[in-house]
Amino acid sequence: MTLFRRLRPGSRVVVVAAVVAAFFGLPTTSAQAFLIQNHDRITRDALPPAEIDGTAVAQILIGPPPGAGAVGSDAFVGDEFRHIDDAKNPADICAATQQAWNFFTPIVLNGARPAGPGGTDLVDGPGARAAFGGLAHALQDFYSHTDWVEDNIAVGQPDRMPPPLMPTCDPATLPPGLHSGSFSLDLGNHEDPVAGCPVGGPPPGFAECHSTLNKDAWNTSRGILMVPGRQMNYFDLAAQLATRATTDLYYQVRGLVAANAGECVAANLFQADRRAPC
């Protein structure tokens, strides 16, 4: 089963990254991640519609920096923790997922505090929602940018979910060879700068480059491969696992907000138009 509309070869995140960057005064460049349509679709499919209104969804997808949302996070191409890039081993992967958690969750919790008359508003609702979206982007990219999908297929468990990656992550619980690809925009050392891989192949210590490992779309060199015994490719499987993980992340973060500020505030955070007194 193909989860998302198939895109023409070469479609990248340039358009949305440029729009977000122009709106908020950020630098523009090509970014590396699930294509923007796929981050959008994964996030929308993952969030329970009865608990989240349209305004909240829009800000979760593209909100203000530094979170910028699940789609807008691609404007921050240089932040490796947002994309789980350049991880040579499980320890590097855990360091990236924990850095993402430690960066985004304080923004969520600080923004998701009652404010205004009767506590009907939040200190920074849009910023908190955008930070949740940025955290979701990082978690989604774990499935696209590492060889977790490949390892699942190798051990005959395509649907296996990883052990906890956030807020803590134990490298010993991950496959010993787990890694993501090298990505660098060193314009003087690349045959194709956007691919992010040196002409001579992966730098020392890296097993692969992002350009050969990523499953960002159905038509990447790895994403197009078919999962044995399934009517789906590697991209479809990565997106399916990322969707499940994003649903779990939603309940994890919602619970964190409720524990910090109360269930009423958590409801106001994810239903931006609700504005109930808390």
C-alpha positions in Angstrom: 0.0 0.0 0.0 1.3 3.4 -0.9 0.5 5.9 1.9 1.1 9.1 0.1 0.7 10.7 -3.3 3.8 9.9 -5.3 5.9 12.9 -6.2 7.8 13.7 -9.3 11.6 13.1 -9.1 13.5 16.0 -7.7 10.7 17.5 -5.6 12.3 18.8 -2.4 11.6 21.0 0.5 12.9 24.1 -1.1 9.5 25.8 -1.6 8.2 25.5 2.0 11.6 26.1 3.5 11.9 29.3 1.5 8.4 30.4 2.5 9.0 29.8 6.2 12.4 31.4 6.0 11.1 34.5 4.2 8.3 34.9 6.6 10.4 34.6 9.8 13.6 36.1 8.4 15.6 32.8 8.4 18.3 31.8 5.9 17.1 29.8 2.9 18.6 26.6 1.6 17.6 23.1 0.6 16.9 20.8 3.5 17.1 17.1 4.0 14.1 15.2 5.3 10.9 13.3 4.4 9.6 15.5 1.6 7.4 18.2 2.9 4.2 16.6 1.6 5.1 13.5 3.6 5.9 15.2 6.9 2.5 16.9 6.4 0.7 13.7 5.7 2.4 11.7 8.5 1.6 14.3 11.1 -2.0 14.7 10.0 -2.5 11.0 10.0 -0.9 10.6 13.4 -2.9 13.2 15.3 -6.3 12.2 16.7 -8.8 14.5 15.0 -11.3 14.5 17.9 -8.6 16.0 20.2 -6.9 18.6 17.9 -8.6 21.4 16.0 -7.6 22.8 12.6 -5.8 25.9 14.0 -3.6 23.7 16.2 -2.8 21.4 13.3 -1.8 24.3 11.1 0.6 25.6 13.8 2.0 22.2 14.5 2.9 21.9 10.8 4.2 25.4 10.3 4.6 27.6 13.3 7.0 30.2 14.5 10.7 29.5 15.2 12.6 28.1 16.9 10.2 25.2 16.6 8.8 26.1 13.2 6.7 23.0 13.0 6.8 19.5 11.5 7.1 21.0 8.0 8.8 24.3 8.8 11.6 22.6 10.7 13.2 22.0 7.3 14.2 25.6 7.2 16.9 24.7 9.8 19.0 22.6 7.6 22.1 22.9 9.8 20.6 21.5 12.9 21.5 17.8 12.8 19.3 16.9 15.8 16.3 18.0 13.8 17.0 15.4 11.1 19.0 12.7 12.9 21.8 13.1 10.4 25.5 12.3 10.7 25.0 9.5 13.3 27.8 6.9 12.9 26.4 4.5 15.6 23.6 4.1 18.1 25.3 6.4 20.6 25.2 9.2 18.0 21.5 8.5 17.3 20.6 8.6 21.0 22.5 11.8 21.4 20.5 13.4 18.6 17.1 12.2 19.8 17.9 13.4 23.3 19.1 16.7 22.0 15.9 17.1 20.1 13.8 16.4 23.2 15.9 18.7 25.4 15.6 21.5 22.8 11.9 21.3 22.0 10.1 20.2 25.2 11.1 23.3 27.3 9.6 25.5 24.5 6.4 23.4 24.7 6.2 23.5 28.5 7.0 27.2 28.7 4.5 28.2 26.1 1.8 25.9 27.4 1.1 27.8 30.6 -2.2 29.6 31.3 -2.3 33.3 30.7 -4.7 36.1 30.2 -8.0 36.7 32.0 -9.2 33.6 33.7 -6.4 31.6 32.2 -8.2 31.3 28.9 -5.0 31.9 26.9 -1.5 30.4 26.8 1.8 32.1 27.3 2.8 31.2 23.8 0.4 28.6 22.3 1.7 28.9 18.7 5.3 28.6 19.8 4.5 25.5 21.9 2.6 23.9 19.0 5.4 24.6 16.6 7.9 23.1 19.0 5.8 19.9 19.3 5.8 19.8 15.4 9.6 20.2 15.4 10.0 17.4 17.8 7.7 15.2 15.7 9.8 16.1 12.6 13.0 14.8 14.3 11.3 11.6 15.4 9.8 11.0 11.9 13.3 11.4 10.4 14.6 8.6 12.5 12.7 6.2 10.3 13.7 7.9 7.1 17.3 8.7 7.8 18.6 5.6 9.7 18.7 2.0 8.7 16.1 1.0 11.2 13.7 -0.1 8.4 16.5 -2.1 6.8 17.4 -3.8 10.0 13.7 -4.7 10.6 13.5 -6.3 7.2 16.8 -8.2 7.8 15.5 -9.8 11.0 12.0 -10.5 9.5 10.1 -8.0 11.7 9.2 -5.1 9.4 6.6 -3.6 11.8 9.0 -3.6 14.8 9.1 -0.3 16.7 12.3 0.9 18.4 12.9 1.0 22.1 12.4 4.5 23.7 14.2 7.3 21.9 12.8 10.2 23.9 13.2 11.6 26.5 16.0 9.1 27.2 17.7 6.6 24.9 19.9 3.7 25.6 22.3 2.9 22.8 22.6 -0.7 24.1 19.0 -1.4 23.2 19.5 -0.5 19.6 21.0 -2.7 16.9 24.8 -2.3 17.1 25.2 -1.3 13.5 22.4 1.3 13.5 23.4 4.5 11.8 22.2 7.4 9.7 23.9 9.0 6.6 26.5 11.6 6.3 25.1 14.9 5.1 27.1 18.1 4.4 26.6 21.1 2.3 30.3 21.6 1.6 29.8 23.2 -1.8 33.5 22.8 -2.8 33.6 19.0 -2.2 30.5 17.7 -3.8 29.6 16.6 -7.3 26.0 17.3 -6.3 25.8 19.7 -3.3 22.2 19.1 -2.6 22.9 15.3 -2.3 25.3 16.1 0.6 27.8 13.4 -0.2 31.4 13.9 -1.2 32.5 12.8 -4.6 34.6 10.0 -3.2 31.7 8.6 -1.1 31.0 8.6 2.6 33.6 10.4 4.8 35.7 8.2 7.1 33.7 6.6 9.9 30.4 6.7 8.0 28.8 3.6 6.5 26.6 5.6 4.0 25.7 9.0 2.8 22.2 10.5 3.4 21.7 10.5 -0.4 21.9 6.7 -0.6 20.3 5.8 2.7 17.3 8.1 3.0 13.8 7.0 2.4 12.4 10.5 2.1 10.2 9.6 -0.9 9.0 6.6 -2.9 11.5 7.4 -5.7 14.8 7.7 -3.7 17.3 4.9 -4.4 16.5 3.3 -1.0 12.8 4.3 -0.7 11.8 2.7 -3.9 13.0 -0.8 -2.8 10.2 -3.3 -2.2 9.7 -4.9 1.2 9.8 -8.7 0.7 6.4 -10.2 1.0 4.6 -6.9 1.1 2.9 -4.7 -1.4 4.8 -1.7 -0.1 8.3 -0.1 -0.5 10.8 1.0 2.0 9.4 4.6 2.0 5.9 3.3 2.7 7.2 1.3 5.7 9.3 4.2 7.0 6.2 6.5 6.8 4.0 3.9 8.4 6.3 3.5 11.4 6.8 7.2 11.6 3.1 7.7 11.8 2.7 5.3 14.7 5.6 6.9 16.5 4.1 10.4 16.1 0.8 9.3 17.6 2.7 7.9 20.6 4.7 11.2 20.8 1.5 13.2 20.9 0.2 11.3 23.9 3.6 11.5 25.6 3.9 15.3 25.2 0.2 15.9 26.0 0.7 13.9 29.2 3.8 16.0 30.0 1.9 19.2 29.6 -1.1 17.9 31.7 1.3 16.9 34.4 3.0 20.3 34.3 0.0 22.6 34.0 -3.1 20.5 34.1 -5.4 18.7 31.7 -7.3 22.0 30.9 -4.2 23.6 29.6 -3.3 20.5 27.6 -6.7 20.6 26.0 -6.3 24.3 25.2 -2.8 23.6 23.7 -4.1 21.1 21.2 -7.4 22.9 20.6 -6.3 26.4 19.8 -9.8 27.7 19.4 -11.1 26.3 22.6 -9.8 29.0 25.1 -11.4 27.5 28.1 -10.6 29.1 31.5 -7.9 27.1 33.3 
